[in-house]
Amino acid sequence: MQDRYDIIVIGSGLGGMTAARRLAAVGRKVLLVEQHSQLGGLATWFKRKGHVFDVALHGFPVGMKKSLRKYWGKDFAERVVQVQSIRFENPQYKIGSTFTTPDFTAKLVEHFKVPAATVQAFFAAITAMNYYDDQQETTREFFNRFFPGRTDVWRFLMEPITYANGSTLDEPAISYGIVFGNFMSEGVYTFLGGTDLMLDMMRRELRHAGVDVELSALAEKIVVEGGKVRAVVVNGREIGCRAAVSNGSLVRTILDWTGAEHFRPEFIAGLRQVRLSTSSCQVYIGIKPGEKLPHIGDLIFTSTYPEFDTDALLSRQITSRTYSVYYPEIRPGTDRYSIVASMNARYQDWAGLDPAAYKAAKAAMVEETLQALEGSYVPNIRSIADWTEAATPRTFERYTLHSAGATFGTKFEGLKFSTELSKQIPGLFHTGSVGIIMSGWLGAANYGVITASEVEKQFAAGLA
Ligand SMILES: Cc1cc2nc3c(=O)[nH]c(=O)nc-3n(C[C@H](O)[C@H](O)[C@H](O)COP(=O)(O)OP(=O)(O)OC[C@H]3O[C@@H](n4cnc5c(N)ncnc54)[C@H](O)[C@@H]3O)c2cc1C
């Protein structure tokens, strides 16, 4: 780590790494600091007893292939492969889908018996949605317009989105439409080789581009002087810079690391109204070497709750789980199988538990997941599994410093504050999960590119 850089990127999520690489590619001197001992942020992995667990690799939209090719290189894009088997199982239906517009259309018409003209009108309305349009209509009202009272259809169209970004029926329909349009039109994709390979390739690419990467390096303070960013304090050492790009929590970037006193009061008042996204729980299950999982599908959205219900999805009384099943094919050359069960969760439900209650709640979550798998999908799961472990909103908070372990940053209103940072304080930028468009792997990576170009614009204008 040197004493001065053009830009210090704080955080190595997909947004931070992509911004760092872009800025280095145009000749900037870039430092990337990550407080954790590993790259990736939420898009990370860990190893236990020979098992590699992917935390956030369930699937991303096809657009990721183009973004990886454009911003990271063709070796990355060539590894993007389609997730083959996606299933839904709940009391209202058991059905498979390829997550493409033709398949959704066919399922809505043939399985759910919705008139073809209604389905066409629904897709036309999704296509016509524009982020800058009136955002008064809620997703519930939107669904009621096309599928009144059809909670089975609502569930089919909504549950994966709620899993993806925690959005509810009572949020603006636009927050649904944009994600549905991006995510559920041309299939779901994954990275062949897993998150571990992708991050290793990214680490090499960053070094190759000349980015200085420092792990276990906490940015404690963004130093503002004369109304501009002057330095970042990293592990107690002040490092000079013209710009700081924070990939960490938007709210903490402003309030904790920069300080409210540097912003206009109305900006801070507005920021305090921004809602965080919800969090997640996960159960990781590793299968003993030599044992196999039957082919039960790649991505299975399951629920035992009678109808779609966001509260039930978030509750600690778990009724809905999304299973990502990893077969050896995802990591060519290995013979390992694993399952990651993901649940939406509320931080408050976990935050107040004392150590004993917390440990017991995690153990119960693992046990209930094993029971659910045993009952419906893998009868011998207990005898073939040799590792189980749970993550909660507290785990996500601890490893990423996101307030309340928010899995997707903030709700849609956060985007305005994220993009306005550099207008408040020249040289201060944010990138990473906020709102609707900028969340998930694709959104975060693309936002990194957008932020990098904003930094360049401000440099060119001589403002930072
Ligand atoms: C359980 C789960 C499953 C998911 N599944 C999917 C999926 O299937 N598909 C999909 O597209 N998306 C998925 N996501 C969401 C996706 O992973 C995230 O939206 C995306 O990776 C976020 O990237 P980001 O750029 O916002 O940065 P983040 O991943 O939020 O990373 C921010 C980084 O900044 C670091 N940092 C923060 N503060 C500091 C500081 N002060 N100093 C130094 N470093 C700091 C953190 O340690 C972290 O590494 C999932 C998320 C979770 C939690």
The ligand as an SDF file (V2000), in Angstrom:
LIG
                    3D

 53 58  0  0  0  0  0  0  0  0999 V2000
  -27.6590  -15.3700    0.5440 C   0  0  0  0  0  0  0  0  0  0  0  0
  -27.5350  -14.5390   -0.6910 C   0  0  0  0  0  0  0  0  0  0  0  0
  -27.8590  -15.0730   -1.9050 C   0  0  0  0  0  0  0  0  0  0  0  0
  -27.7590  -14.2890   -3.0660 C   0  0  0  0  0  0  0  0  0  0  0  0
  -28.0190  -14.8720   -4.2630 N   0  0  0  0  0  0  0  0  0  0  0  0
  -27.8650  -14.1580   -5.4060 C   0  0  0  0  0  0  0  0  0  0  0  0
  -28.0550  -14.7620   -6.6690 C   0  0  0  0  0  0  0  0  0  0  0  0
  -28.3200  -15.9360   -6.7820 O   0  0  0  0  0  0  0  0  0  0  0  0
  -27.9390  -13.9780   -7.7760 N   0  0  0  0  0  0  0  0  0  0  0  0
  -27.6290  -12.6500   -7.7070 C   0  0  0  0  0  0  0  0  0  0  0  0
  -27.5220  -11.9980   -8.7500 O   0  0  0  0  0  0  0  0  0  0  0  0
  -27.4020  -12.0660   -6.5180 N   0  0  0  0  0  0  0  0  0  0  0  0
  -27.5130  -12.7880   -5.3670 C   0  0  0  0  0  0  0  0  0  0  0  0
  -27.2820  -12.2030   -4.1540 N   0  0  0  0  0  0  0  0  0  0  0  0
  -26.9980  -10.7620   -4.0940 C   0  0  0  0  0  0  0  0  0  0  0  0
  -25.6190  -10.4170   -4.6150 C   0  0  0  0  0  0  0  0  0  0  0  0
  -24.6800  -11.3430   -4.1400 O   0  0  0  0  0  0  0  0  0  0  0  0
  -25.2730   -9.0140   -4.1780 C   0  0  0  0  0  0  0  0  0  0  0  0
  -26.3130   -8.1210   -4.5750 O   0  0  0  0  0  0  0  0  0  0  0  0
  -23.9780   -8.5040   -4.7950 C   0  0  0  0  0  0  0  0  0  0  0  0
  -22.9750   -9.4940   -4.7360 O   0  0  0  0  0  0  0  0  0  0  0  0
  -23.5780   -7.2680   -4.0330 C   0  0  0  0  0  0  0  0  0  0  0  0
  -22.4240   -6.6950   -4.5630 O   0  0  0  0  0  0  0  0  0  0  0  0
  -21.9640   -5.2710   -4.0880 P   0  0  0  0  0  0  0  0  0  0  0  0
  -21.0990   -4.7100   -5.1360 O   0  0  0  0  0  0  0  0  0  0  0  0
  -23.1410   -4.4850   -3.6670 O   0  0  0  0  0  0  0  0  0  0  0  0
  -21.0370   -5.4940   -2.8300 O   0  0  0  0  0  0  0  0  0  0  0  0
  -21.1430   -6.3820   -1.5220 P   0  0  0  0  0  0  0  0  0  0  0  0
  -21.2110   -7.7940   -1.9080 O   0  0  0  0  0  0  0  0  0  0  0  0
  -22.1700   -5.8440   -0.6310 O   0  0  0  0  0  0  0  0  0  0  0  0
  -19.7010   -6.1540   -0.9080 O   0  0  0  0  0  0  0  0  0  0  0  0
  -19.3270   -5.0070   -0.2130 C   0  0  0  0  0  0  0  0  0  0  0  0
  -17.8980   -5.2420    0.2540 C   0  0  0  0  0  0  0  0  0  0  0  0
  -17.4210   -4.0850    0.9140 O   0  0  0  0  0  0  0  0  0  0  0  0
  -16.6630   -4.4840    2.0300 C   0  0  0  0  0  0  0  0  0  0  0  0
  -16.6490   -3.3810    2.9770 N   0  0  0  0  0  0  0  0  0  0  0  0
  -17.7240   -2.7890    3.5580 C   0  0  0  0  0  0  0  0  0  0  0  0
  -17.3350   -1.7900    4.3480 N   0  0  0  0  0  0  0  0  0  0  0  0
  -15.9790   -1.7370    4.2780 C   0  0  0  0  0  0  0  0  0  0  0  0
  -14.9990   -0.9130    4.8820 C   0  0  0  0  0  0  0  0  0  0  0  0
  -15.3300    0.0870    5.7100 N   0  0  0  0  0  0  0  0  0  0  0  0
  -13.6940   -1.1350    4.6050 N   0  0  0  0  0  0  0  0  0  0  0  0
  -13.3450   -2.1310    3.7410 C   0  0  0  0  0  0  0  0  0  0  0  0
  -14.2230   -2.9410    3.1570 N   0  0  0  0  0  0  0  0  0  0  0  0
  -15.5320   -2.7440    3.4070 C   0  0  0  0  0  0  0  0  0  0  0  0
  -17.3890   -5.6940    2.5530 C   0  0  0  0  0  0  0  0  0  0  0  0
  -16.5850   -6.4780    3.3850 O   0  0  0  0  0  0  0  0  0  0  0  0
  -17.7630   -6.3850    1.2460 C   0  0  0  0  0  0  0  0  0  0  0  0
  -16.7470   -7.2440    0.8130 O   0  0  0  0  0  0  0  0  0  0  0  0
  -27.3510  -12.9530   -2.9810 C   0  0  0  0  0  0  0  0  0  0  0  0
  -26.9920  -12.4190   -1.7450 C   0  0  0  0  0  0  0  0  0  0  0  0
  -27.0740  -13.2080   -0.6110 C   0  0  0  0  0  0  0  0  0  0  0  0
  -26.6350  -12.6420    0.6980 C   0  0  0  0  0  0  0  0  0  0  0  0
  1  2  1  0
  2  3  1  0
  2 52  2  0
  3  4  2  0
  4  5  1  0
  4 50  1  0
  5  6  2  0
  6  7  1  0
  6 13  1  0
  7  8  2  0
  7  9  1  0
  9 10  1  0
 10 11  2  0
 10 12  1  0
 12 13  2  0
 13 14  1  0
 14 15  1  0
 14 50  1  0
 15 16  1  0
 16 17  1  0
 16 18  1  0
 18 19  1  0
 18 20  1  0
 20 21  1  0
 20 22  1  0
 22 23  1  0
 23 24  1  0
 24 25  2  0
 24 26  1  0
 24 27  1  0
 27 28  1  0
 28 29  2  0
 28 30  1  0
 28 31  1  0
 31 32  1  0
 32 33  1  0
 33 34  1  0
 33 48  1  0
 34 35  1  0
 35 36  1  0
 35 46  1  0
 36 37  1  0
 36 45  1  0
 37 38  2  0
 38 39  1  0
 39 40  1  0
 39 45  2  0
 40 41  1  0
 40 42  2  0
 42 43  1  0
 43 44  2  0
 44 45  1  0
 46 47  1  0
 46 48  1  0
 48 49  1  0
 50 51  2  0
 51 52  1  0
 52 53  1  0
M  END
$$$$
